[in-house]
Amino acid sequence: MKGIKYASLTELTDDLLKKQVADNRTRLTALKFQKVVGQLDNHAQITTLRRDIARMETALRERKQKV
């Protein structure tokens, strides 16, 4: 599972990025629950999703600092 490239995040609007962060956090919670229950086959999904969230938050933070 490949993550999102930072360059593609610069093209998105702030509102869309915030929505994606919220959606990915919900998805991350579900994946963590699946891991505990033993239903998760690919544990690397959690790491990839965490890093994607971090990239999105970094893009949002950089935009906020430029203003």
N, CA, C and O atoms as a printed pandas DataFrame, in Angstrom:
     atom_number atom_name residue_name chain_id  residue_number  x_coord  y_coord  z_coord
0              1         N          MET        A               1    0.840   -1.170    0.000
1              2        CA          MET        A               1    0.000    0.000    0.000
2              3         C          MET        A               1    0.889    1.239    0.000
3              4         O          MET        A               1    1.689    1.442    0.914
4              5         N          LYS        A               2    0.743    2.045   -1.014
5              6        CA          LYS        A               2    1.554    3.245   -1.127
6              7         C          LYS        A               2    0.819    4.430   -0.529
7              8         O          LYS        A               2   -0.410    4.500   -0.547
8              9         N          GLY        A               3    1.606    5.365    0.005
9             10        CA          GLY        A               3    1.044    6.557    0.612
10            11         C          GLY        A               3    0.844    7.659   -0.395
11            12         O          GLY        A               3    1.135    7.511   -1.582
12            13         N          ILE        A               4    0.343    8.762    0.101
13            14        CA          ILE        A               4    0.089    9.936   -0.718
14            15         C          ILE        A               4    1.385   10.723   -0.873
15            16         O          ILE        A               4    2.152   10.858    0.079
16            17         N          LYS        A               5    1.622   11.231   -2.052
17            18        CA          LYS        A               5    2.781   12.078   -2.297
18            19         C          LYS        A               5    2.479   13.494   -1.815
19            20         O          LYS        A               5    1.363   13.987   -1.973
20            21         N          TYR        A               6    3.475   14.137   -1.232
21            22        CA          TYR        A               6    3.299   15.482   -0.692
22            23         C          TYR        A               6    2.934   16.473   -1.795
23            24         O          TYR        A               6    2.144   17.390   -1.569
24            25         N          ALA        A               7    3.494   16.297   -2.964
25            26        CA          ALA        A               7    3.227   17.217   -4.074
26            27         C          ALA        A               7    1.741   17.230   -4.446
27            28         O          ALA        A               7    1.209   18.270   -4.835
28            29         N          SER        A               8    1.079   16.094   -4.330
29            30        CA          SER        A               8   -0.342   16.046   -4.674
30            31         C          SER        A               8   -1.196   16.757   -3.621
31            32         O          SER        A               8   -2.319   17.167   -3.916
32            33         N          LEU        A               9   -0.685   16.907   -2.410
33            34        CA          LEU        A               9   -1.435   17.586   -1.356
34            35         C          LEU        A               9   -1.459   19.085   -1.547
35            36         O          LEU        A               9   -2.380   19.754   -1.079
36            37         N          THR        A              10   -0.467   19.620   -2.222
37            38        CA          THR        A              10   -0.412   21.066   -2.413
38            39         C          THR        A              10   -1.499   21.557   -3.361
39            40         O          THR        A              10   -1.821   22.745   -3.371
40            41         N          GLU        A              11   -2.057   20.670   -4.142
41            42        CA          GLU        A              11   -3.100   21.046   -5.098
42            43         C          GLU        A              11   -4.487   21.091   -4.454
43            44         O          GLU        A              11   -5.415   21.659   -5.031
44            45         N          LEU        A              12   -4.639   20.499   -3.265
45            46        CA          LEU        A              12   -5.939   20.418   -2.621
46            47         C          LEU        A              12   -6.222   21.665   -1.790
47            48         O          LEU        A              12   -5.301   22.350   -1.347
48            49         N          THR        A              13   -7.507   21.952   -1.585
49            50        CA          THR        A              13   -7.893   23.094   -0.768
50            51         C          THR        A              13   -7.780   22.741    0.710
51            52         O          THR        A              13   -7.688   21.569    1.076
52            53         N          ASP        A              14   -7.787   23.764    1.549
53            54        CA          ASP        A              14   -7.690   23.545    2.991
54            55         C          ASP        A              14   -8.871   22.731    3.513
55            56         O          ASP        A              14   -8.695   21.812    4.313
56            57         N          ASP        A              15  -10.066   23.071    3.060
57            58        CA          ASP        A              15  -11.258   22.360    3.534
58            59         C          ASP        A              15  -11.213   20.889    3.150
59            60         O          ASP        A              15  -11.579   20.024    3.945
60            61         N          LEU        A              16  -10.771   20.610    1.949
61            62        CA          LEU        A              16  -10.689   19.224    1.502
62            63         C          LEU        A              16   -9.627   18.460    2.288
63            64         O          LEU        A              16   -9.828   17.296    2.636
64            65         N          LEU        A              17   -8.515   19.103    2.565
65            66        CA          LEU        A              17   -7.472   18.465    3.363
66            67         C          LEU        A              17   -7.969   18.154    4.772
67            68         O          LEU        A              17   -7.717   17.069    5.297
68            69         N          LYS        A              18   -8.669   19.100    5.380
69            70        CA          LYS        A              18   -9.203   18.887    6.723
70            71         C          LYS        A              18  -10.195   17.732    6.737
71            72         O          LYS        A              18  -10.215   16.937    7.677
72            73         N          LYS        A              19  -11.020   17.639    5.694
73            74        CA          LYS        A              19  -11.991   16.549    5.603
74            75         C          LYS        A              19  -11.276   15.212    5.455
75            76         O          LYS        A              19  -11.668   14.224    6.075
76            77         N          GLN        A              20  -10.234   15.180    4.637
77            78        CA          GLN        A              20   -9.481   13.941    4.449
78            79         C          GLN        A              20   -8.762   13.515    5.720
79            80         O          GLN        A              20   -8.671   12.322    6.009
80            81         N          VAL        A              21   -8.248   14.477    6.482
81            82        CA          VAL        A              21   -7.594   14.149    7.749
82            83         C          VAL        A              21   -8.609   13.510    8.694
83            84         O          VAL        A              21   -8.320   12.498    9.331
84            85         N          ALA        A              22   -9.787   14.101    8.780
85            86        CA          ALA        A              22  -10.829   13.555    9.650
86            87         C          ALA        A              22  -11.240   12.153    9.202
87            88         O          ALA        A              22  -11.396   11.254   10.028
88            89         N          ASP        A              23  -11.414   11.972    7.902
89            90        CA          ASP        A              23  -11.792   10.650    7.380
90            91         C          ASP        A              23  -10.701    9.618    7.643
91            92         O          ASP        A              23  -10.993    8.479    8.008
92            93         N          ASN        A              24   -9.450   10.015    7.459
93            94        CA          ASN        A              24   -8.345    9.084    7.677
94            95         C          ASN        A              24   -8.171    8.740    9.152
95            96         O          ASN        A              24   -7.777    7.622    9.486
96            97         N          ARG        A              25   -8.462    9.689   10.034
97            98        CA          ARG        A              25   -8.392    9.390   11.466
98            99         C          ARG        A              25   -9.446    8.354   11.849
99           100         O          ARG        A              25   -9.181    7.454   12.646
100          101         N          THR        A              26  -10.643    8.488   11.276
101          102        CA          THR        A              26  -11.704    7.512   11.517
102          103         C          THR        A              26  -11.292    6.143   10.986
103          104         O          THR        A              26  -11.493    5.122   11.644
104          105         N          ARG        A              27  -10.722    6.136    9.807
105          106        CA          ARG        A              27  -10.257    4.883    9.201
106          107         C          ARG        A              27   -9.132    4.256   10.020
107          108         O          ARG        A              27   -9.072    3.034   10.158
108          109         N          LEU        A              28   -8.238    5.088   10.566
109          110        CA          LEU        A              28   -7.139    4.604   11.391
110          111         C          LEU        A              28   -7.671    3.939   12.659
111          112         O          LEU        A              28   -7.166    2.900   13.082
112          113         N          THR        A              29   -8.684    4.541   13.255
113          114        CA          THR        A              29   -9.294    3.959   14.452
114          115         C          THR        A              29   -9.891    2.590   14.129
115          116         O          THR        A              29   -9.759    1.647   14.909
116          117         N          ALA        A              30  -10.539    2.493   12.988
117          118        CA          ALA        A              30  -11.125    1.211   12.584
118          119         C          ALA        A              30  -10.044    0.157   12.346
119          120         O          ALA        A              30  -10.209   -1.004   12.721
120          121         N          LEU        A              31   -8.937    0.564   11.720
121          122        CA          LEU        A              31   -7.845   -0.377   11.470
122          123         C          LEU        A              31   -7.208   -0.849   12.773
123          124         O          LEU        A              31   -6.859   -2.022   12.910
124          125         N          LYS        A              32   -7.059    0.065   13.727
125          126        CA          LYS        A              32   -6.494   -0.324   15.020
126          127         C          LYS        A              32   -7.401   -1.319   15.735
127          128         O          LYS        A              32   -6.931   -2.263   16.370
128          129         N          PHE        A              33   -8.692   -1.094   15.624
129          130        CA          PHE        A              33   -9.649   -2.027   16.230
130          131         C          PHE        A              33   -9.556   -3.397   15.561
131          132         O          PHE        A              33   -9.560   -4.423   16.240
132          133         N          GLN        A              34   -9.473   -3.411   14.235
133          134        CA          GLN        A              34   -9.346   -4.677   13.509
134          135         C          GLN        A              34   -8.077   -5.408   13.909
135          136         O          GLN        A              34   -8.064   -6.637   13.983
136          137         N          LYS        A              35   -7.013   -4.663   14.166
137          138        CA          LYS        A              35   -5.750   -5.277   14.573
138          139         C          LYS        A              35   -5.905   -5.974   15.921
139          140         O          LYS        A              35   -5.433   -7.096   16.108
140          141         N          VAL        A              36   -6.570   -5.300   16.857
141          142        CA          VAL        A              36   -6.763   -5.867   18.188
142          143         C          VAL        A              36   -7.619   -7.125   18.118
143          144         O          VAL        A              36   -7.351   -8.107   18.811
144          145         N          VAL        A              37   -8.641   -7.091   17.285
145          146        CA          VAL        A              37   -9.545   -8.227   17.157
146          147         C          VAL        A              37   -8.903   -9.370   16.379
147          148         O          VAL        A              37   -9.309  -10.525   16.510
148          149         N          GLY        A              38   -7.897   -9.041   15.567
149          150        CA          GLY        A              38   -7.214  -10.060   14.790
150          151         C          GLY        A              38   -7.721  -10.211   13.381
151          152         O          GLY        A              38   -7.455  -11.220   12.727
152          153         N          GLN        A              39   -8.451   -9.217   12.899
153          154        CA          GLN        A              39   -9.018   -9.288   11.552
154          155         C          GLN        A              39   -8.166   -8.571   10.511
155          156         O          GLN        A              39   -8.462   -8.650    9.319
156          157         N          LEU        A              40   -7.128   -7.882   10.932
157          158        CA          LEU        A              40   -6.310   -7.104   10.005
158          159         C          LEU        A              40   -5.217   -7.981    9.416
159          160         O          LEU        A              40   -4.421   -8.574   10.143
160          161         N          ASP        A              41   -5.188   -8.055    8.095
161          162        CA          ASP        A              41   -4.197   -8.889    7.414
162          163         C          ASP        A              41   -2.895   -8.139    7.160
163          164         O          ASP        A              41   -1.810   -8.696    7.323
164          165         N          ASN        A              42   -3.006   -6.880    6.763
165          166        CA          ASN        A              42   -1.836   -6.093    6.404
166          167         C          ASN        A              42   -1.610   -5.003    7.452
167          168         O          ASN        A              42   -2.253   -3.954    7.406
168          169         N          HIS        A              43   -0.714   -5.242    8.380
169          170        CA          HIS        A              43   -0.450   -4.294    9.458
170          171         C          HIS        A              43    0.251   -3.032    8.966
171          172         O          HIS        A              43    0.253   -2.018    9.664
172          173         N          ALA        A              44    0.834   -3.077    7.798
173          174        CA          ALA        A              44    1.523   -1.909    7.247
174          175         C          ALA        A              44    0.536   -0.797    6.887
175          176         O          ALA        A              44    0.937    0.357    6.733
176          177         N          GLN        A              45   -0.737   -1.130    6.753
177          178        CA          GLN        A              45   -1.740   -0.117    6.447
178          179         C          GLN        A              45   -1.794    0.944    7.535
179          180         O          GLN        A              45   -1.998    2.123    7.245
180          181         N          ILE        A              46   -1.613    0.533    8.781
181          182        CA          ILE        A              46   -1.667    1.474    9.895
182          183         C          ILE        A              46   -0.534    2.481    9.782
183          184         O          ILE        A              46   -0.754    3.684    9.926
184          185         N          THR        A              47    0.665    2.004    9.529
185          186        CA          THR        A              47    1.827    2.889    9.409
186          187         C          THR        A              47    1.665    3.845    8.234
187          188         O          THR        A              47    1.942    5.038    8.356
188          189         N          THR        A              48    1.224    3.327    7.113
189          190        CA          THR        A              48    1.041    4.156    5.922
190          191         C          THR        A              48    0.001    5.234    6.171
191          192         O          THR        A              48    0.191    6.386    5.780
192          193         N          LEU        A              49   -1.086    4.870    6.813
193          194        CA          LEU        A              49   -2.157    5.822    7.071
194          195         C          LEU        A              49   -1.709    6.897    8.067
195          196         O          LEU        A              49   -2.050    8.068    7.905
196          197         N          ARG        A              50   -0.959    6.510    9.082
197          198        CA          ARG        A              50   -0.424    7.483   10.040
198          199         C          ARG        A              50    0.477    8.496    9.348
199          200         O          ARG        A              50    0.408    9.693    9.627
200          201         N          ARG        A              51    1.310    8.016    8.456
201          202        CA          ARG        A              51    2.215    8.911    7.732
202          203         C          ARG        A              51    1.460    9.825    6.780
203          204         O          ARG        A              51    1.825   10.990    6.617
204          205         N          ASP        A              52    0.410    9.307    6.151
205          206        CA          ASP        A              52   -0.405   10.139    5.269
206          207         C          ASP        A              52   -1.070   11.270    6.055
207          208         O          ASP        A              52   -1.112   12.412    5.597
208          209         N          ILE        A              53   -1.587   10.942    7.239
209          210        CA          ILE        A              53   -2.203   11.960    8.086
210          211         C          ILE        A              53   -1.175   13.019    8.452
211          212         O          ILE        A              53   -1.477   14.212    8.427
212          213         N          ALA        A              54    0.028   12.595    8.788
213          214        CA          ALA        A              54    1.092   13.535    9.149
214          215         C          ALA        A              54    1.444   14.438    7.970
215          216         O          ALA        A              54    1.676   15.632    8.159
216          217         N          ARG        A              55    1.485   13.889    6.768
217          218        CA          ARG        A              55    1.782   14.709    5.590
218          219         C          ARG        A              55    0.700   15.767    5.367
219          220         O          ARG        A              55    0.997   16.918    5.049
220          221         N          MET        A              56   -0.556   15.358    5.541
221          222        CA          MET        A              56   -1.661   16.292    5.353
222          223         C          MET        A              56   -1.617   17.402    6.398
223          224         O          MET        A              56   -1.813   18.573    6.074
224          225         N          GLU        A              57   -1.362   17.035    7.640
225          226        CA          GLU        A              57   -1.286   18.043    8.697
226          227         C          GLU        A              57   -0.103   18.980    8.494
227          228         O          GLU        A              57   -0.195   20.166    8.810
228          229         N          THR        A              58    0.986   18.472    7.980
229          230        CA          THR        A              58    2.148   19.307    7.684
230          231         C          THR        A              58    1.809   20.312    6.587
231          232         O          THR        A              58    2.177   21.483    6.681
232          233         N          ALA        A              59    1.116   19.864    5.555
233          234        CA          ALA        A              59    0.717   20.767    4.474
234          235         C          ALA        A              59   -0.198   21.869    5.001
235          236         O          ALA        A              59   -0.052   23.033    4.628
236          237         N          LEU        A              60   -1.140   21.501    5.865
237          238        CA          LEU        A              60   -2.037   22.494    6.448
238          239         C          LEU        A              60   -1.271   23.494    7.318
239          240         O          LEU        A              60   -1.531   24.696    7.266
240          241         N          ARG        A              61   -0.332   22.995    8.111
241          242        CA          ARG        A              61    0.442   23.851    9.001
242          243         C          ARG        A              61    1.314   24.826    8.209
243          244         O          ARG        A              61    1.450   25.988    8.591
244          245         N          GLU        A              62    1.901   24.358    7.113
245          246        CA          GLU        A              62    2.734   25.228    6.286
246          247         C          GLU        A              62    1.905   26.334    5.637
247          248         O          GLU        A              62    2.358   27.474    5.533
248          249         N          ARG        A              63    0.712   26.001    5.208
249          250        CA          ARG        A              63   -0.145   27.004    4.604
250          251         C          ARG        A              63   -0.540   28.062    5.629
251          252         O          ARG        A              63   -0.610   29.251    5.320
252          253         N          LYS        A              64   -0.791   27.613    6.837
253          254        CA          LYS        A              64   -1.189   28.527    7.894
254          255         C          LYS        A              64   -0.057   29.495    8.248
255          256         O          LYS        A              64   -0.311   30.657    8.565
256          257         N          GLN        A              65    1.176   29.025    8.195
257          258        CA          GLN        A              65    2.323   29.863    8.522
258          259         C          GLN        A              65    2.611   30.891    7.432
259          260         O          GLN        A              65    3.129   31.968    7.726
260          261         N          LYS        A              66    2.288   30.582    6.197
261          262        CA          LYS        A              66    2.550   31.495    5.089
262          263         C          LYS        A              66    1.602   32.683    5.102
263          264         O          LYS        A              66    1.925   33.743    4.566
264          265         N          VAL        A              67    0.463   32.516    5.695
265          266        CA          VAL        A              67   -0.542   33.600    5.708
266          267         C          VAL        A              67   -0.219   34.658    6.685
267          268         O          VAL        A              67   -0.964   35.630    6.811
